[in-house]
Amino acid sequence: MKSLFKSYHIVTITFLAITCFAYAKDFHVSTTGNDDNNGKLKAPWETIQHGVENISPGDTLLIHEGTYSESIYLENSGSKKNGYITIRNYKNERVILDGKSIDCSKEDFNTLIYASSIEYVRIQGLTLCNLQTDIKNTVICGIMIEGDSTYIELKDLEVFDIKHLGTSKHGTDAHAIAFYGDGTGKGMSNISIENCSIHDCVLGSSEALVLNGNVQDFSVKNNKVYNCNNIGIDLIGGEGVWEGDSSLDSARNGVVSGNTVYQICAYENPAYGHQYAAGGIYVDGGKDILIEGNVIHHCDIGIEIGCENKGRTTEKINIINNLLYQNYMTGIAFGGYNKNLGTVKNCLFKGNSLFYNNSKYKDPEYQGMGEVLITKSSNNQFTENKLVCFPDNSVMINNEFPISHSYKNTFSKNQYYTSEGVDSLFFLWNKEEYHGLQAFIKGTGQDRDSIFLKNLKKEASQYLN
């Protein structure tokens, strides 16, 4: 098979840097201000909403310390010529946008910050929290950006306690941050989400941070996502968000790097019941995405490359140099989870470290998940990875799908270790069981240049406890 690595390329995303404009102005908001003021430092406005309605391209809205009980609707855009509109905290002061007083009972959609088809907008240094509902079919979000929005930067934000507390299996949806490329123009592009903290959210059947639909040229870097009851970071295509060319209904040409994701678990989430079904990072129908240098632990699944919609393909996802440890079901999963759904192909898994995943292996239902779980997929390459199992659970690869639905996947140059010894390694490949690395090589032709490496014990041991 032609090496996928030869065609691998790092997607470089360039965001317009605009630093100085002749007509750019600073305006101020303070809890002690008045919206009849002029918005200057000594005469600040009182509400953020009034501020965002009265700034122009290149301007910065500086919000002073305090708690603001508002829901913000962004309508004004910056411009390529005159610069970003920037909405941020003043001198690193803590600014809280609090949703406690927002009545979610009268609308089917509620958010702390909302915008549609805006451009050149930067939001930085704010805390968004305490938006909750238990009403079925009411969607809540910390930040929701829709339409054909372009050149949007979210930086240094904290988003927490965004909670749908309904108990129904369906209609309980919440997001901390969501980008939906559902416009009627060229789609959403040049999106940056950086150095944000997302935590303690109750999400129902939705995700903490999601890019869905016609979204391209994005960067999700150096964020921390934790303690949420569904998917941490999700990149989606094929859900019908984009009503134009179906091939454009896909998160694509993006980078997800340097993020830390942990304690992402769907168990007892009403949408999933007693299932460990949430990925730390999940791609469903996305294309041409680099997932690199992330640390993912204590999630249901570390990284999942899936495809839930029939007739769709998730492809050209490059999963490089990630650390995945003590995830409950498996470290890496790839493929459509049902033979009647979509498929995953032409992806590269290279240089990842998978240590002590399938940590729920003592539960009989989850004993065989292993470090790597393979389902409906083809032409994927898994190479130069390190895999270490629990001492009394040596399942490395679990592939229960027949060759008719899982084929031409290639494993090579990997390093394996378990303290039980090389002959205890267990592989399930196209429904066939193999005990020991040599038996796996002989029976499948896979991993011919892979090794059992005792030196991995020291490297992996720090992730065991």
N, C-alpha and C positions, 0 to 999 in steps of 0.2 A: 504494500500500500504506500502511496506517495506520502511522504512525511508532511503532516499538517504544520509542523514547526517551521518548515521552510517558507510557508506562506504567512506565518504569524507576523503581525505588525502591531506596534504600539500606537494606539489612537492618541493623537496629540490634539488637545482642545485649546484654542487660544481665545481668551476672553479680552474684550476691548478694555484697555487701560486708559482711563481718562483722569487726569490729575489736576488740571488747572484750566478754568474758563473765566473769561473776563467778566461775565455777568452772573457767575455763581454766587449765591447768597446763603448764609446760615440763618435758620429760624429756630425758635425755641418753644418747647411745650413744658409746662410745669403744673403740678396739682394745685399750686397757689396762683396760677395765671388766670387770664380772662380772654375769652375768644373775641372780645371787642378790642383787644390790644393790637399792636403792630407785629407781634411775634419776635421782637428783638430780645436780646439777653435780659434787659431790665424791664421788659414789658412782654412776657411770654404769653402764648395762648394757653388755654386750659385743657383742651381735648386734642387727642391725636388725630381724630377724624377731621377736625377743622384744619389742622396742620397739613394733612395730606391733600386736602382740597385746595390749598392755597400756596403750593410750591410748584416750581417750574423746572424744566430740564437744567441739570447742573446744580440745583439747590440741595442743601442738606437740612433735614429736620432733626434737631437735637432734642431728645426727650430727657428731662431731668428725673432724678430718683423719685420713686413712688409707685403706688398701685393705681392702675387705670382700669376701670370697669367699663370697657368698651368692646364693641365688635367693629373692626375697621374694614372699610371698603375702599380699595385702591382703584382709582380711575385715571389719574394723571400718569403720563409716561415721561421718561427722559428721552434723549435722542442721541444719535451717533455724532451729530455736529456739536451739541451743547453739553452733553455728558449725562451721567446717571442722575436720577433722583435717589438720594440716600436717606434712609430712615434709620436712625440709630440712637443708642444711649449717649448721654452727655458725659464725657470724661470717665468712662467705664463705670458710671453709677448703675445701680441695679434698678431696672425698669421692669415692672410686672404688669403684663396685660392679663387681667384676671376675669375668668368667665363665670364666676359664681352667680352673678346677678342676671345673667342672660337667660331669658325664658325660652327654653327649647320646645315648649309644648305647642306652639302655634305655627311652626314651620317644619318642613320636611328636610331642611338642610340648615345647619348652623356652623359658623366658623368664627374664630377670633380675628383672622386676617384673610380677606378674600380679594382676588383679582381675576380678570379675564382679559386676554389679548392686550396685555401691557408690554412695554419694552424698556430696557435700560433702567431697571429698578434694583436697588441694593437695600436689603434689610439686615441689620447687624446689631448684635449685643442686647437683644431683648429676651425676656422670659415670658413664655406663654403657658398658662396653666388653668386648671380647675373648670374645664368645660365638660359637663356631664349630662346624660339623659338616660332614661330607661324606657323611652317610648319607641315601640317597634316602627321600623321604616323611617326613622329620623336619623340622618347621617350627621355626624359631628366631626370637625377638623380643627386642629390648631391653625394650620395654614393651608389654604387651597388655592392653587393657581391653575386656571383653565385656559382654553382657547388656543390662540396662536401666539402666546407670549414668548418673547425672545430676550436674550441678555438679562437674565434674572439671577441675582446672587443672594443666597442666604448664608450668613456667616456668624459664628459665635452666638448662636441662639440656644436657649434651653427650652424644651417643650416637655411638659409632664402633666400627669393627671388629666389626660384627655380620655374620657371613659364612657363607653356605652354599657350600661349596667343591666340591659334587658336580658331575659332568660330564654328567649326564643332561639331556635336553631338558625332561623333566617331573619333578616331585617335588623341586625344589630351591628352596625358598621361605624367604625371610627378610625381616623387617621391622625397622626401627629403632624406630618407634612405630606402633602399630595400634589403632584403635578399631573394634570389630565390634558393630554394633547387632543382635544375634541373640537378644535376650531374648524372653519371652512376655508381657510387660506393655506399658507405654506406649512402650517404646523408649528410645533414648539421646538425651540433650539437654543443652544448656548445657555445651558442651565448649570449653575454651580451651587452645590450644597457643601459647606466646609466648616469644620470645627464646631459642629453643633452637638448638643447632648439631648437625646430623646430617651425618656425613661418613665416607668410606672404608668403605662397606658393600658386600658382595657379595650381591645380592638374588635371583638366579635369576629366576623369573617373577613375583616380588612387587615391592613398592614400599617406598621409604624411610619415608614418612609417609603413612598411609592412613586414611580414614574410610569405612566400608563398611556398607551395610545401612540399618537404621532409625535414622538419626542425623540430628538436626535441631538448629538453633540453635547453630551452632559458629563459632569464631573461630580462624583460623590466621594469626598476625601476627608480623612482624619476626623470622622464623626464617632461618637460613642452612642450605641443603642443598646438598652438593657432593660430587663424586668418588664417585659411586655408579653401579653398572652396570645400573640400571633406573630406573623413574619416580621423580621427586623427591617431588612432592606429588600425591596421587591421591584423588579424591572419586567414590565408586562407588555404583551402584544396579543392581538387576536380576540379581544373581548368585545369588539364592535364599538369601541370608544370613538374611533375615527370612521366617518361614514363615507369617505372617498375611496381611493385605491386601497384595497385590503392589504397590499404589501407594505403600505406606509403606516398601517395600524400596529406599530411595533416600536418599543424602546430600543434604540440602536446607536451605534457609533459613540459609545460612552466608556468611561473609566470609573471603576469602584475600587478605591485603594486606600490603604492605611487606616481603615476603620476597625474599631473594636466592638464586637457584638457578643452579648452574653445574656444568659437567663431569659431566653426566648422560648416559651413553652405554651402549647395550646391545650395541655391536659386540663380537663374540667372547664375549658371555654365552652359555653353552650353551643357554639357552632360546630364543635368537634367532639364533644363528650370525652370519653376516656381514650383519646388518641394523642400520641406525641407526633404532631403533624406540621409543626412550624419550623421553617428554615431560618437560620441566621441571615443568610443572603440567598435570595431565590430569584432565578430568571425563568419566566414562563412566557415563551413566545418572543423573546428578545433576540437581537442579532448583532454581531460585530461588537462585542463588549469585552473589555479587559477587566478581570477581577484579580487584583494583585496586592500582596502584602497585607492582607487583613488577618486579624486574630479573632477567632470565633470559638467560643467554648460554652459548655453547659446550655446548649440549645437542643431542641428536638433533633434537628438535622443541621450540620454545619453549613455546607453549601449545597444547594439543590439546583440542578439545571433540569428543568422539566418542561412539559408542554401539555397543557390541560385541554386544549381545544382541537377537536377532530379536524383533520386536514391541514393543520398548521405545523410549522417546523421551528424549533429553536436551534440556531446554528451559529458557528464561528464565535463561540464564547471561549475565551482563553483564561484559564484559572491557573495563576502562576504564583508560586512562592507564598502561599497562605499557610497559617498555622491553625490547625483544628484539633482540639483536644476535649475529651470528656463530654462530647455531645451524646445525647441520650440514645438515639437510634443508630446513627451512622455519621461518619465524618463528611463524606462526599456521596451524593446520590445524583445519578443522571439517567434521563430517559422519561418518556411518557409513562405514567404509573398504570395505565390500562392499555391493552393492545388495541382498543377501539378509539383511542384518543390520538393526539399528535405524537411527534417523534423528535428526538434530539440527534443531531448529526454534526460532523466536522468541527468538533470542539477539541481543545487541547488542555490537558491537565498535567502541569509540569512543575516539578520542584516543590510540591506541597508536602507538609509534614502532618501526618495523621496519627495522633497518639491517644490511645486508650479511649476510643469512641465506642459506641454501642454500650454505654455505661449502664443501661437498663437490662443488660443481658441475663441477669438473674431472674427476671420475669420470664416464664416460659414462652409468652407470646412474642418476645423480642430477642430471643437468644441468637437467632441466625442473621441478624441485620448486618453485622460486620463493619469493617472500616470503610468499605466501598460498596454501595448498593447500585446495581445496574438494572434498568428496565428497558422499555422500548426505545431502541437507539441503533445508530450505525455510524461507522467511519469516524469514531472518536479515538484519540490517542492519549494514553495514560503512561507517562514516562518520567523517570528520574525523581520519583516521589519516595518518601520515607513512611513506612507503616509499622506501627507497634501496637500489639494487642494486649489486653489484660492477661495476666498469667494463666488464668483458668478459662479463658475464652479466646480461642485462636482463629476466629473467623476473619479472614482478610477480605475476600471478595464474595459477594452474594448476588448471583444472577439466576433468578428462577424463570426467566423468559426463554422460550425456545428460539432456535437459530432463525426461524422465520421472522421473528420480531426483534431480535438482538444479534447483530452480525457485523463483521468487519471492524469490531472494536479491537484496538491493539494495545497490549501491555508490554513495556520494555524498560530495561535499565532501572528498575525499582529496587529498593532495599527493604527487606522484611526482618522483623525480629519479634520473638516472644520468648519469655524465660523458660517455657516448656520445651523448647528445642525445635529445630527445623522440621522434623517429621510430624509435629503436632499442628503445623499450619493447615488451615482448612479453606478450601476454595469450592464454591458452587458456581459452575460455568455452564450456561445453557441447560440447566436442570441436572447436570452431572456432577457428582461429588468427587473431590480429589483431596487426599490426605497427604500432606507434605509438599514442599516446593517442587521437588523433582517429579513427583507424580503429576502435578499440575502442568509442568513444562511438557512432559512426555504426552500427556493426554490431550492437550489443547494447542501446543505449539506457541503458547504465550510465554512471555517473561524468560526467553532463552538466555538473555544476558543480564538477568536480575540475580540478586544474591541475598543470602541470609547473613546479616551483619550484626555481630555481637556488640560492636561499639555503639549501636543505637540505644542500648540500655541506659547508658549514662545520660545521653542527650534527652531521652524521653522521660526519665525518672522524675524530673522536676514538675511534670504535668500529671503525675499519678495521684497526688493527694490534693 
